[in-house]
Amino acid sequence: MIHYLLHGSVPKGQYGYISAEKKRRFVLVCILLGVPLFIFISSWIWLGSRETIWTVIAIVGSLPACKALVSLIMILMRKPMDRELYERIRAHEGQLTTACEMYMTFYDKSAFLDAFAVCGKQVVMLSTDPGLDAAYMVSHMKEILQKNGYRTDIHILTNEKAYLERLDSMNENAASLRSSVQDREDDRYPGFSREEIVRALLLSLCL
């Protein structure tokens, strides 16, 4: 149960993540709210007064629940990825390092990313978000990856056909694309390849 509450049943970057996260965060809010409410109500009944140290403890104890509630509201506003679109994309992923169904957030703007693939320095994304500001998102992603020591060429596509064609091209030229970069150890991600580290860093920017 603790593992489920902390990590969920579907890892970030896999299909079904948003639906699973809605359930997990709802359960977490119920538990985090239930504990201080139980303390408050039981102490009130037992002591016959609300003006006790237990009321203070209950109020302070509700702060994590408030934070979890904000997180729940944010994920409830997101729609899961279309299943048919996911299946079409999966058929073209091949041996690429990929992720799907992500909501990436920055200070000023955010956007839903249906999928992305990493191969060498190339990162190609698909977004069906009508409010997407591609230039802004790409600029901030590149900046964050570069600060972490990973230079990348990021492209966000809004056309499914173009994205699938790019996946096919990356698979065909995977050896050449990967030969342009060299894997190196990163203490933050032991055992990860460069592509897996880039994937993990990008996912860290998502809900």
C-alpha positions as CSV (number, residue, x, y, z in Angstrom):
1,M,0.0,0.0,0.0
2,I,2.8,2.4,0.9
3,H,4.6,1.6,-2.4
4,Y,1.4,2.3,-4.3
5,L,0.8,5.6,-2.6
6,L,4.4,6.8,-3.2
7,H,4.9,5.4,-6.7
8,G,1.6,4.4,-8.2
9,S,0.7,1.4,-10.3
10,V,1.7,2.9,-13.7
11,P,5.2,4.5,-14.0
12,K,5.3,8.0,-15.4
13,G,5.8,8.0,-19.2
14,Q,3.8,4.9,-19.8
15,Y,0.3,4.7,-21.2
16,G,-2.4,4.8,-18.5
17,Y,-0.4,6.9,-16.2
18,I,-2.9,9.8,-16.0
19,S,-5.9,7.6,-15.2
20,A,-3.9,5.7,-12.6
21,E,-2.6,8.9,-11.0
22,K,-6.1,10.2,-10.6
23,K,-7.0,7.2,-8.6
24,R,-3.8,7.2,-6.6
25,R,-3.9,10.9,-5.7
26,F,-7.5,10.6,-4.7
27,V,-6.7,7.8,-2.3
28,L,-3.8,9.7,-1.0
29,V,-5.9,12.9,-0.3
30,C,-8.5,10.8,1.5
31,I,-5.9,9.3,3.8
32,L,-4.1,12.5,4.4
33,L,-7.4,14.3,5.2
34,G,-8.8,11.4,7.1
35,V,-6.1,11.2,9.7
36,P,-6.3,14.9,11.0
37,L,-10.1,14.8,10.8
38,F,-10.1,11.6,12.9
39,I,-7.7,13.3,15.4
40,F,-9.9,16.4,15.6
41,I,-13.2,14.7,15.9
42,S,-12.1,12.0,18.4
43,S,-10.3,14.5,20.6
44,W,-13.3,16.8,20.5
45,I,-15.6,14.0,21.5
46,W,-13.2,12.6,24.2
47,L,-12.2,16.0,25.7
48,G,-15.5,17.8,25.1
49,S,-13.7,20.9,23.6
50,R,-12.1,22.0,20.4
51,E,-9.7,24.3,22.2
52,T,-7.0,21.7,22.8
53,I,-3.5,20.9,21.6
54,W,-5.0,18.1,19.5
55,T,-6.9,20.7,17.4
56,V,-3.6,22.4,16.6
57,I,-2.0,19.1,15.7
58,A,-4.9,18.3,13.4
59,I,-4.7,21.7,11.6
60,V,-0.9,21.3,11.1
61,G,-1.4,17.7,10.1
62,S,-3.8,18.8,7.3
63,L,-1.2,20.8,5.4
64,P,0.2,17.8,3.5
65,A,-3.4,17.0,2.6
66,C,-3.9,20.5,1.1
67,K,-0.7,20.1,-1.0
68,A,-2.0,16.7,-2.2
69,L,-5.4,18.2,-3.0
70,V,-3.8,20.7,-5.3
71,S,-1.9,17.9,-7.0
72,L,-5.1,16.0,-7.4
73,I,-6.9,18.9,-8.9
74,M,-4.1,19.4,-11.4
75,I,-4.2,15.8,-12.6
76,L,-8.0,15.7,-12.7
77,M,-7.9,18.5,-15.3
78,R,-5.8,16.4,-17.6
79,K,-7.3,14.0,-20.2
80,P,-5.7,10.6,-20.8
81,M,-4.0,9.9,-24.2
82,D,-6.3,8.5,-26.9
83,R,-5.9,4.7,-26.9
84,E,-6.0,4.4,-30.7
85,L,-3.3,7.0,-31.1
86,Y,-1.1,5.2,-28.6
87,E,-1.4,1.9,-30.5
88,R,-0.5,3.6,-33.8
89,I,2.5,5.2,-32.2
90,R,3.7,2.1,-30.5
91,A,3.7,0.2,-33.8
92,H,6.4,2.7,-35.0
93,E,8.6,3.0,-31.9
94,G,10.9,0.1,-32.7
95,Q,14.0,0.1,-30.5
96,L,13.8,3.8,-29.6
97,T,13.8,5.2,-26.0
98,T,10.2,6.5,-25.7
99,A,7.6,7.9,-23.3
100,C,4.0,8.9,-23.7
101,E,1.0,10.6,-22.0
102,M,2.8,13.5,-20.2
103,Y,1.7,16.9,-19.0
104,M,4.8,19.1,-18.9
105,T,4.8,22.2,-16.7
106,F,7.0,25.3,-16.5
107,Y,6.5,28.5,-14.5
108,D,4.6,30.4,-17.2
109,K,3.3,27.7,-19.6
110,S,2.5,24.0,-19.8
111,A,1.4,21.5,-22.4
112,F,0.2,18.0,-23.0
113,L,2.7,15.8,-24.8
114,D,1.3,12.7,-26.3
115,A,4.6,11.0,-26.9
116,F,8.3,11.5,-27.4
117,A,11.3,9.4,-28.6
118,V,15.0,9.8,-28.0
119,C,17.8,8.6,-30.2
120,G,21.3,10.0,-29.8
121,K,21.0,13.8,-29.5
122,Q,17.6,13.7,-31.3
123,V,14.4,14.2,-29.3
124,V,11.2,14.2,-31.2
125,M,7.8,14.9,-29.6
126,L,4.2,14.8,-30.6
127,S,1.6,17.1,-29.1
128,T,-2.1,17.4,-29.8
129,D,-2.5,20.2,-27.3
130,P,-4.2,23.1,-29.0
131,G,-2.7,25.6,-26.6
132,L,0.9,24.4,-27.3
133,D,3.6,27.0,-27.5
134,A,6.2,24.8,-29.1
135,A,9.0,27.4,-29.2
136,Y,8.7,28.1,-25.5
137,M,8.6,24.5,-24.4
138,V,11.6,23.5,-26.6
139,S,13.6,26.4,-25.3
140,H,13.0,25.5,-21.7
141,M,13.6,21.8,-22.2
142,K,16.9,22.4,-23.9
143,E,18.0,24.8,-21.2
144,I,17.3,22.4,-18.4
145,L,18.9,19.4,-20.2
146,Q,21.9,21.5,-21.0
147,K,22.3,22.5,-17.4
148,N,22.3,18.8,-16.5
149,G,25.1,18.2,-19.1
150,Y,23.0,16.9,-22.0
151,R,22.9,18.7,-25.3
152,T,19.9,17.8,-27.4
153,D,18.1,18.7,-30.6
154,I,14.4,18.8,-29.7
155,H,11.5,19.1,-32.1
156,I,7.8,19.2,-31.2
157,L,5.5,18.0,-34.0
158,T,1.7,18.5,-34.1
159,N,1.0,16.2,-37.0
160,E,0.7,12.5,-36.3
161,K,1.7,11.4,-39.7
162,A,4.9,13.5,-39.6
163,Y,5.7,12.1,-36.1
164,L,5.3,8.5,-37.2
165,E,7.5,9.2,-40.3
166,R,10.1,10.7,-38.0
167,L,10.0,7.6,-35.8
168,D,10.6,5.4,-38.8
169,S,13.5,7.5,-39.9
170,M,15.1,7.5,-36.5
171,N,14.8,3.7,-36.3
172,E,16.4,3.3,-39.8
173,N,19.3,5.7,-38.8
174,A,19.6,4.7,-35.1
175,A,23.2,3.5,-35.4
176,S,24.3,6.7,-37.0
177,L,22.4,8.9,-34.6
178,R,23.8,7.0,-31.6
179,S,27.4,7.1,-32.9
180,S,27.4,10.9,-32.6
181,V,27.2,10.7,-28.8
182,Q,29.0,8.8,-26.1
183,D,27.4,7.2,-23.1
184,R,28.9,8.2,-19.7
185,E,28.2,7.4,-16.1
186,D,25.8,9.7,-14.2
187,D,25.8,9.1,-10.5
188,R,22.2,10.3,-10.3
189,Y,21.1,7.5,-12.7
190,P,23.3,4.5,-12.1
191,G,23.1,2.0,-15.0
192,F,21.1,4.3,-17.3
193,S,22.2,4.9,-20.9
194,R,22.4,8.5,-22.1
195,E,19.0,8.2,-23.8
196,E,17.4,6.8,-20.6
197,I,18.8,9.7,-18.6
198,V,17.4,12.3,-21.1
199,R,14.1,10.5,-20.9
200,A,14.2,10.6,-17.0
201,L,15.1,14.3,-17.0
202,L,12.2,15.2,-19.3
203,L,9.8,13.1,-17.3
204,S,10.9,15.0,-14.1
205,L,9.4,18.1,-15.7
206,C,6.0,16.5,-16.0
207,L,3.1,16.0,-13.5
